[in-house]
Amino acid sequence: MQTHDEYRLVLASASPARLALLRAAGFDPSVRVSGVDESVVDSADAGELCLELARLKARAVAASLPAEQGVLVLGCDSVLAFDGQILGKPTDADEAVRRWRAMRGRSGVLHTGHHLTDLTSGKQAEDVGATVVHFADVSDAEIDAYVATGEPLHVAGAFTIDGLGASFVERIEGDHGNVVGLSLPLLRRLLSSFGASVPTLWRKA
């Protein structure tokens, strides 16, 4: 029987990196993919764009679930702000190569929107994490080899910090998890606004 301080988390994302991050931190979320068409949202502001997409994902999944007590739905979305542009996933390998040739030796800001919805009360909380990413001055051969792996085609900004692309990130300023796709400290703050404590969401032995 759930009490008011017992919650269960549903991740409204297909991202294996977000799921792995949550599991490594002791969470055991169920996963429901929203199916939201990301192309329907357009904004010139990276923070607004990723937050609106996170909001749409969480609300779409919440609408598909029964109003079960103590269930919180988390939607996330990430974009990279670089050189006055907002970069999501590249459309193809050629675009990924062009991006990396522009980004190498320079910096961008990775924004991740987080939106949390309570299924029964309808209460919502949201915020955006921002982390500065400094890219290595990689060679053309390194870029070609990285893009050929296919990894950059599936992630915002055409890079990862928890996979093959980690070698090509010199340093960051801010939360590492936010660059992976989910800020755990930010999530803790959102959970606390519902009266939910992180330890109550840890996997039970």
N, C-alpha and C positions, 0 to 999 in steps of 0.2 A: 504493500500500500504506500503510495507516494505521499509525502508531506509537502508543505509549501517550499521547503528548502531542498527538495530532491528534484533534479532535472535530468533530462535526456537531450542530447544534441543530435540534430540532423544537419548534415553538410549538404548544401545545395550546390554542389560543384562536382565536375568529373575529374578534377585535377588530382592525380595520384600524389603529387608533391604536397598538396594541402592535407590530404588524408594522412600521409606518412608523418608530417609535422605534428598533427594532432595526436596521432597514436604514440609517437615518441615522447610526447609531453603527458602521457597518461590518460588521454581521452579515448573513448571508444564510440565514435559517432557512427550512425547509420548514414548511408549516402543515397541521395535522390537527385538525379540530374534534372535540371529545370527545363532544358530544351528551348530556352529563350534565344531569339534571333538577335544577336548582338549588333547587327547592322542597323537596327531600327533606332538606336540611340546615337545622337550626334551632339557633340559639345566641343567648344574650343578650350575648355578648361579640363585638365587631366583629372583633377580631384573630383569635379562634378560628374565627369563621364564614368569613372570607375565606380563611384558611389551609386549612381543611377542604375548601372548594370548589376551591381551587387544587390540592390533593392529589388529589382525586377526578378532576379533569380530566386531570392528568398521568398518573395510574395507568391511567385508561381508555384513553388514547391509547397508552401504553406496552404495554398488554396486546394491542393490535390490531396491533402492529408485530413483525417478526422481530427476534430478538436480535442485531442488527448491532453489531459492535465500534465503539466510539467515538461512539455516538449518545446524546445527552442530550435528554430530553423536559422541556420547561418548561411548567408550568401556572401561571396567574395568575388572581386574582379580586380585585375591588375593591368596597368598601362605604364608605358615609359614616356616621360616628357623629355624630349631631346631636341635642342636647336630649334625651338619654336614649334615643334611638331608633337603630335600625340601618336605613339606607336603601340599598336596591339600586336597580334600575331602577324608575321609576314605572309603575304599571299602565296609566295613561291620561293624557290631557292635563289633565283636571281635577285629578288628584293632583299632577301636575307644577306646576301653578299654585299649589295649596295649599302645596306644599313651598317654592316660591320666596318666597311671601308670608311664610312663617315664617322662612326663612333670611336674607332680605335684611337687611343691616346687622349680621349676626351671624357666628359662626364655627362650623366643624365640623372633624372630623378624618377625613381620607381614609385608610383602611387598604387596603393591597394585599398579599395573600398571594402568595408565590412558592414553588413546589415544583419541584425538579429531580430527575429519576430517570435513572440509567444503565441502558440496556437490557440490557447483558450481565452486569454485576455485581449489579444490583439495588440498588446503593447509592443512598441518597436524602439530600437536604439541603433545608432549607426555612427560611423566615424571613418576617417581616411588616415592611413599611415603613409609617410613619405620618407624615403631613404635615398641619399645621394650615392650613386654608383660611379666609380672611377674605372674606366676600361683600360686594359693594357694596350700598348702600341704593337699589336700583333701584325704578323706579316700576311701577305696575300696568300701564301701557301697554307698558313694556319687557318685563315678564314675559310678557304676553299675546303680544307679537310674537315673543319667543324660543320660547315653547312652540309657537306656530303653525308654526315651522320644522320641528318634529318631532325636532330634535336631542336635546333633553333626555329624550325617551322611550326612548332606546337606551343610556343611560349611567348608571352608579351615581351616586346623589345628584342626578340630573337636571341635571347641568352638565358642561361640558368646560372645560379650560384650554388646549386646543390647537385650538379651533374657535370657533364663534360666541359661546360662553359666556365666552370669555377676557376680554371687556370688562366682565364682571360680577363678576370676581374682583379684589378690591383688592390683595391680597398673599397670600403663603404663607410658612409657616415650615417649611422642610425641602426635600426633593427634589422638584423640578418633575416629573421623569419619573414619580415615584411617583403623582402625581395624574393623569397621562396614563394610567397603568395598569401601569407596569413601571419599577422602580428599577434603573438601570444599575449604580450602585455596589454595590447589594445583590446583583445578579446576578453581578458580578465576584467578590464574596466567596463566593457559592455555588459558582461554577465553580472557584475556587481550592481548595475542599475536595475536589474531584475530581482535583486536580493539573492542571487545565485553565487555560491562560493565555488571556486575552481576545484578544491578537493572533493566536493560532492559529485563532481562529474568524472572523477578518475575511475578507471576500470576497477571493478570489484574483484577481489581474488576468488 
